[in-house]
Amino acid sequence: MSWIYLVLAGLLEIGWPVGLKMAQEPQTRWSGIAIAVAFMAGSGFFLWLAQRHIPMGTAYAVWTGIGAAGTFLVGVLVYGDPGTLMRYIGVLLIVAGVATLKLAH
């Protein structure tokens, strides 16, 4: 169950940078901030649950890895961020590192 909590925490981690991006526009400033805060709280709560049974360093690396890779994909697919080969390789390296931590557990 802890790994489910951790994956959920990582997925929620994607939401707060999106909220902050939304907050850049005056018409969605306050809703974007509210979304960011809500996702931060949810992500932190599920990370807290996951750390009951997963070592802190592993949990943190997986949490940030899911958040970083997911935020990258949202940026490319939704916000038109550059999707260069080197950026994709960088994200693949993050995912490989996270997978290695899971396998080493």
N, C-alpha and C positions, 0 to 999 in steps of 0.2 A: 504494500500500500504506500510505503514511503516514496517509492520511485514514481508512482502515479502522482502523488502530491508534488514531487519535484518537477515533473514534466508540466503539470498544471501551473506551478509557480513560474517556470520558464516561459510558458505561453503568455501568461499574464504580464510578464516582464516586457513583452512587446508593446503592450498597450500604453504604457506611460510615455515613451518617446513620441508615440503617435499623438497622444494628448498634448504634449508640449509643442509638437509641430502645428497642431490645430490652433493652439494659443498664440501663434505668430500672427494670425489674422485678427483684426479688431472685432469682427462680427462673431467670431467663435472663441474669443480670448477666455472668458470665464468658464464656458462649458469645456474647453480644452484643458484648462487647469483642473477643473473638477474631475474630468476623466483621468487625467494623469495621476492625481492623488488617489482616486479609487483603485486604479490598477496597481499603484505602488503598494497600497495597503493589502490588497488581495494577494499580490505576488509575495510580499513579505510574510504574510500569514501562512501561505502554503510552504514557503521555504522553511519557516519555523517548524511546521509539522514534519517536513521531510527530514530535518536535521535531528530528529529524535533517534533515527536508526541509520542514517547515512553520515559518514564522516564530514565534518564541516568543510574541509578543503575540497573534497569531491563534490559536495552539494553546491558549494558556491561556484565552482568551475562549470558544472553542468548548467546551473541556473543562468549564469551570465552567457554561456555559450549558446544556449537556446535563445535567449533574449537578443544576443548580438546577431546571430544568423537570421532569426525571424525578422528583426528590425531591418536588417539589410534587404531582405526580400520584399518587405512591405515598401521600403523606400524605392526600390527599383520598380516594382510592379504598380504602385499606387502614386508615388510622388515624382516619378521620372528621374530618380537618382541615376548616376552613371552605372552601367552594368558591364564594366570591362572584364576581360579575361583575368587580369591580375586580381581584381576584387573578388571574383568568383573563386579563384584559387585560394585566396586568403580565407574566405568563408569555409571552403572545404577543409582547410587546415584546422580551423576552429572545431568543426564537426569531428574531424579525425581525432583531435586531442580529447574532446569530450567522450567519444566512443572508447578511446584507450583508457580513460579514467574509469568508465563503467566496467570495462572488461577486467581491469586490474583490481576492482573491488572484490 
